[in-house]
Amino acid sequence: MTIDEKGRNEMTIGERIRFVRKQRKMTQMELANACHIKERVMISHYETGRSIPSMGRIEEMAKALDVSPAWLCGWTVGEQR
């Protein structure tokens, strides 16, 4: 997580995925299964920034995590769907 010039926390998409996944008490495997991802390691790659999810994958993860795709991308402040 980084702090912007105004002192606000700015999470990366991966940090947002991990944050909300843990809030929902989901494992990486559970999220992978909910998104029809065959390998759990892809969730780890998304969370660490090693891979960037496609917009379609972002939409699947947002639905599984019950947040809006815009929030997951960092475009909005609230988690509302």
Secondary structure by P-SEA (a helix, b strand, c coil): ccccccbbbbbcaaaaaaaaaaaacccaaaaaaaaccccaaaaaaaaaccccccaaaaaaaaaaacccccccccccccccc
